[in-house]
Amino acid sequence: MPVAGFHHDMFITENYMVMIDGAMSFTPQEAIKGKQLWMFDQARKLRFGIFDRSKELTKANLQWIEADVAAELLGKPWMASH
């Protein structure tokens, strides 16, 4: 991924791993300048990375689904099970 984000939660089932890539960016270089450490990037849309666990973990095997809006999922709003 081109940015350092807030990749805190993911869902893991028997067959899949789903990673959440939200609009929060971790920007320590900006914090050193007195700006915020965490920035919400309105231009960065919410994405879900879906990986089939039976395959090798490579960029080519990670499928991304992008939402229409920028968003961040904080806490534990969902529960995944198989």
N, C-alpha and C positions, 0 to 999 in steps of 0.2 A: 504494500500500500504506500502511496506517496506521502502520507502524513502520519504523524504520531497521534492517535486518537484515544478515546476512552473505551478500550475493548475489555470491559470488565466481565460481562456475562456472555455465556454461550450455552447452547443446548446440546447435549450429547445423548443420543439414543443408541440402540444396538447397531443401527445401520448408518446413521448420519450424524454429522456435527454441523451446527448452524452458528455462525459467528455474526454478531451485530456490529456494524460499522456506522456509527451515528455522526452527528454534526459537531460534536465537541472535539476540539483540538488541544493537545497538550503542548504548550509553547514556553518551555523554560527560557529560551533565548529572549522572549518578550518580557518575562518576569524579571530578568536581570536588569532590563531597562525601566523597571517600575510599572510595567503593564500587568495585565492579568495572566495568571498561569494557565487557566482554562479559558478557551474562547469558543463561543458558539458561532459556527460559520454558516450563515444563512444560505450560502451558495452550494454547500455540500449536502447532497441528498442522503437520506437514510438508505442503507444497503444491508442486505442479508447475504452472507456467503455460505453456500451449501456445499458440503463435502461428503461424498460417499466414502465411508470408512473402509470399504473393501478395496479401495484403490490407493495408490501411492500419493502422499500429500505433496502435490506440486501445484504450481500456479495454474496449469492447464486443467487440472481436475477440480478446481474450486469454481463453482458456478455462482455468479453474482446476480441478485435480483434487486433492482433499484426502485425506491418509492418515488412518488411525484413531488414530495416536499422534504425539506430539511427537518430533522427531528432527532431526539435522543431518548433512549430508553434507559431510565435509571432505576435502581433497586431491583426487585424481583417481581416484575409484573406478570410473568408467565411461568408456567411450569411445564416442562417437556417430559413425556414418558413414551414408552413404546408398548 
